């Protein structure tokens, strides 16, 4: 069973403040993101041992969403980045939902979680030990991928309790056109949790923080991301067949990037 969703409404680009050195502004924004993340993780480190699990999870996820939404707002205000993701607001209070997206950039998780304050992510185990992410991820009860069976069980249990799960089935940022092969897991989680899968397309023509693009290298500006809601897929007893169907759906629906230069004109 599938349902359609309305695409995001386009806006005019934010004017670029030419008087400000662009590279310096990019570095300032990255520094700000690091400081915001570090500050929240210090708070999360203090809250984790004293808050009950459910309350800590709720506060942890909402805190991460607030930090990332603050970053996007500031980046948009100065004209560096623009995020068109209002369509996600229709999903923010829906319990037991899996949000599946393509993965063009390292910023994708920040983009989605900023508007989904009850959502968890599946994270690399190494990132849960990161000083900028670890404490916050533990408080929010994000799911580690250290053990595939444990990952599936924890994710399914979280969905059954009313949580949301953000998943990038490509497993890493897109390296081949139109998408990487999907890795197993998401449809098995959907099957065990009896959770629907909402597809989300992330469109961008910016190469910034795609695979092979360094963090400090200035891209064409502004950096624009547009989010579209795709069809919704019901869980299936045949998890493998549903995974292949999802992969084909994304391969047909992802919008290819247009070639861009390496610096703004």
C-alpha positions as CSV (number, residue, x, y, z in Angstrom):
1,X,0.0,0.0,0.0
2,X,1.4,3.4,-1.0
3,X,0.4,7.0,-0.6
4,X,1.7,10.1,-2.3
5,X,3.0,13.3,-0.7
6,X,3.2,17.0,-1.9
7,X,6.6,18.2,-3.0
8,X,8.4,21.1,-1.3
9,X,7.6,24.7,-2.5
10,X,10.6,26.4,-4.1
11,X,11.9,29.7,-2.7
12,X,14.1,32.4,-4.1
13,X,17.8,32.0,-3.1
14,X,19.1,34.1,-0.3
15,X,21.3,36.9,-1.5
16,X,24.9,36.3,-0.8
17,X,26.6,38.9,1.4
18,X,29.5,39.7,-1.0
19,X,31.4,41.9,1.6
20,X,32.0,38.8,3.8
21,X,34.9,36.5,2.8
22,X,33.2,33.3,1.9
23,X,35.8,30.8,3.0
24,X,36.0,32.5,6.4
25,X,32.3,32.4,6.8
26,X,32.2,28.7,5.9
27,X,34.8,28.0,8.6
28,X,32.9,30.1,11.1
29,X,29.8,28.1,10.4
30,X,31.6,24.8,10.8
31,X,33.1,26.0,14.1
32,X,29.7,27.1,15.3
33,X,28.3,23.7,14.5
34,X,31.1,22.0,16.4
35,X,30.6,24.3,19.4
36,X,26.8,23.8,19.4
37,X,27.3,20.0,19.2
38,X,30.0,20.0,21.9
39,X,27.9,22.1,24.3
40,X,24.8,19.9,23.9
41,X,27.0,16.8,24.4
42,X,28.3,18.2,27.7
43,X,24.7,18.7,28.8
44,X,23.8,15.2,27.7
45,X,26.7,13.8,29.6
46,X,25.3,15.3,32.8
47,X,21.7,14.3,32.1
48,X,22.3,10.7,31.0
49,X,23.0,9.2,34.4
50,X,20.1,11.0,36.2
51,X,17.2,10.9,33.8
52,X,14.9,7.9,33.4
53,X,15.3,6.2,30.0
54,X,12.2,7.4,28.3
55,X,12.5,11.0,29.5
56,X,16.1,11.1,28.6
57,X,15.4,9.7,25.2
58,X,12.7,12.3,24.6
59,X,14.9,15.2,25.8
60,X,17.9,13.8,24.0
61,X,16.3,13.6,20.6
62,X,14.6,17.0,20.9
63,X,17.9,18.6,22.0
64,X,19.7,17.2,19.0
65,X,16.9,18.5,16.7
66,X,17.1,21.9,18.3
67,X,20.9,22.2,17.9
68,X,20.7,21.2,14.2
69,X,17.7,23.4,13.5
70,X,19.6,26.3,15.0
71,X,22.6,25.7,12.8
72,X,20.5,25.5,9.6
73,X,18.7,28.8,10.6
74,X,22.0,30.6,11.1
75,X,23.4,29.2,7.9
76,X,20.3,30.3,6.0
77,X,20.4,33.8,7.6
78,X,23.9,34.5,6.5
79,X,23.1,33.2,3.0
80,X,25.5,30.3,3.0
81,X,23.0,27.4,3.0
82,X,19.3,27.0,2.3
83,X,17.2,24.1,3.4
84,X,13.7,23.4,1.9
85,X,12.5,20.7,4.3
86,X,9.1,22.0,5.5
87,X,7.4,18.8,4.1
88,X,9.0,16.9,7.0
89,X,6.8,18.8,9.5
90,X,3.9,16.6,8.5
91,X,5.8,13.5,9.9
92,X,7.2,14.9,13.1
93,X,4.4,13.6,15.5
94,X,3.7,10.3,13.7
95,X,4.7,7.4,15.9
96,X,6.2,4.1,14.7
97,X,7.5,5.4,11.3
98,X,10.6,4.6,9.4
99,X,12.0,7.4,7.3
100,X,14.2,6.2,4.4
101,X,16.3,8.6,2.4
102,X,19.0,8.8,-0.3
103,X,22.4,10.0,1.0
104,X,24.1,12.6,-1.2
105,X,26.0,14.5,1.6
106,X,27.4,14.2,5.1
107,X,24.8,16.8,6.1
108,X,21.8,14.6,5.3
109,X,21.3,13.3,8.9
110,X,21.5,16.8,10.3
111,X,19.0,17.9,7.7
112,X,16.4,15.3,8.5
113,X,16.8,15.1,12.3
114,X,16.5,18.9,12.6
115,X,12.7,18.6,11.8
116,X,12.1,15.2,13.3
117,X,12.5,15.6,17.1
118,X,11.3,12.1,18.0
119,X,13.5,10.3,15.5
120,X,16.5,8.1,16.1
121,X,19.3,7.3,13.7
122,X,21.4,4.2,13.1
123,X,25.0,5.3,13.8
124,X,28.4,3.8,13.3
125,X,29.6,2.4,16.6
126,X,32.8,4.6,16.3
127,X,30.6,7.8,16.2
128,X,29.1,7.0,19.5
129,X,32.5,7.5,21.0
130,X,33.0,10.8,19.3
131,X,33.3,13.8,21.6
132,X,30.9,15.9,19.4
133,X,28.2,13.2,19.1
134,X,28.6,10.4,21.6
135,X,27.0,11.6,24.7
136,X,24.0,13.1,22.9
137,X,23.6,9.9,20.9
138,X,23.6,7.8,24.1
139,X,21.0,10.1,25.8
140,X,18.8,10.0,22.7
141,X,19.2,6.2,22.5
142,X,20.4,6.2,18.9
143,X,20.9,2.7,17.5
144,X,24.5,1.5,17.1
145,X,25.4,-0.7,14.1
146,X,28.1,-2.7,15.9
147,X,26.0,-5.9,15.8
148,X,23.5,-6.3,13.0
149,X,21.1,-8.5,15.0
150,X,21.2,-6.2,18.0
151,X,20.7,-3.2,15.7
152,X,17.6,-4.7,14.1
153,X,16.1,-5.7,17.5
154,X,16.8,-2.3,19.2
155,X,15.4,-0.4,16.2
156,X,12.2,-2.5,16.0
157,X,11.6,-2.1,19.8
158,X,12.0,1.6,19.6
159,X,9.5,1.8,16.8
160,X,7.0,-0.4,18.7
161,X,7.3,2.1,21.6
162,X,6.3,5.0,19.3
163,X,9.7,6.3,18.1
164,X,10.8,7.1,14.6
165,X,13.8,5.8,12.7
166,X,15.9,7.6,10.1
167,X,17.7,5.2,7.8
168,X,20.0,5.7,4.8
169,X,19.9,2.2,3.1
170,X,22.9,3.1,0.9
171,X,25.0,2.7,4.0
172,X,27.4,5.5,3.0
173,X,27.2,8.6,0.9
174,X,26.2,8.1,-2.8
175,X,29.2,7.1,-4.9
176,X,27.6,5.8,-8.0
177,X,24.7,7.1,-10.1
178,X,21.9,7.2,-9.3
179,X,22.3,5.5,-5.9
180,X,24.4,2.9,-4.2
181,X,23.1,-0.6,-3.8
182,X,20.8,-0.8,-0.7
183,X,22.1,-2.8,2.2
184,X,19.8,-5.2,4.1
185,X,18.2,-4.3,7.4
186,X,15.6,-1.6,7.0
187,X,12.9,-3.8,5.6
188,X,13.6,-6.5,8.2
189,X,13.2,-3.8,10.9
190,X,9.9,-2.7,9.2
191,X,8.7,-6.4,9.2
192,X,9.5,-7.0,12.9
193,X,8.0,-3.6,14.1
194,X,5.1,-3.7,11.6
195,X,6.2,-0.2,10.7
196,X,5.5,1.7,7.5
197,X,8.4,3.1,5.4
198,X,8.1,6.7,4.3
199,X,10.5,7.5,1.5
200,X,12.2,10.8,1.4
201,X,14.3,12.3,-1.5
202,X,17.1,14.7,-0.8
203,X,17.8,16.8,-3.8
204,X,20.9,19.0,-4.1
205,X,23.2,20.2,-6.9
206,X,25.9,21.0,-4.4
207,X,28.9,18.7,-4.3
208,X,29.6,19.9,-0.7
209,X,30.4,17.0,1.7
210,X,29.6,14.4,-0.9
211,X,32.0,11.5,-1.1
212,X,35.5,12.9,-1.7
213,X,34.6,16.5,-1.0
214,X,36.8,17.9,1.9
215,X,35.1,19.6,4.8
216,X,37.1,22.8,4.4
217,X,36.8,23.2,0.6
218,X,34.4,26.0,-0.5
219,X,31.6,24.9,-2.8
220,X,29.4,26.9,-5.2
221,X,27.1,29.0,-3.1
222,X,24.5,29.0,-1.7
223,X,24.4,25.3,-0.7
224,X,20.8,24.3,-1.3
225,X,19.0,21.1,-0.2
226,X,15.4,20.4,-1.1
227,X,13.4,17.5,0.5
228,X,10.6,15.7,-1.2
229,X,8.3,13.2,0.4
230,X,7.9,10.1,-1.8
231,X,5.6,7.2,-1.6
232,X,4.9,5.2,1.6
233,X,5.5,1.4,1.6
234,X,3.8,-1.0,3.9
235,X,5.9,-3.6,5.7
236,X,6.1,-6.9,4.0
237,X,6.7,-10.5,5.0
238,X,9.2,-10.7,2.2
239,X,11.8,-8.2,3.4
240,X,14.3,-8.9,0.6
241,X,11.7,-8.3,-2.1
242,X,10.6,-5.0,-0.5
243,X,14.3,-3.9,-0.2
244,X,14.7,-4.5,-4.0
245,X,11.5,-2.6,-4.6
246,X,12.7,0.3,-2.5
247,X,16.0,0.4,-4.3
248,X,14.3,0.5,-7.7
249,X,12.0,3.2,-6.6
250,X,14.8,5.4,-5.4
251,X,16.9,4.7,-8.5
252,X,14.0,6.0,-10.6
253,X,13.2,9.0,-8.4
254,X,16.5,10.5,-7.4
255,X,17.2,13.7,-9.4
256,X,20.7,13.7,-10.9
257,X,23.0,16.6,-10.0
258,X,23.9,19.1,-12.7
259,X,27.7,19.7,-13.2
260,X,29.0,22.6,-11.1
261,X,32.3,24.4,-10.7
262,X,34.4,24.2,-7.5
263,X,34.0,27.9,-6.5
264,X,31.2,30.4,-6.7
265,X,31.1,32.9,-9.5
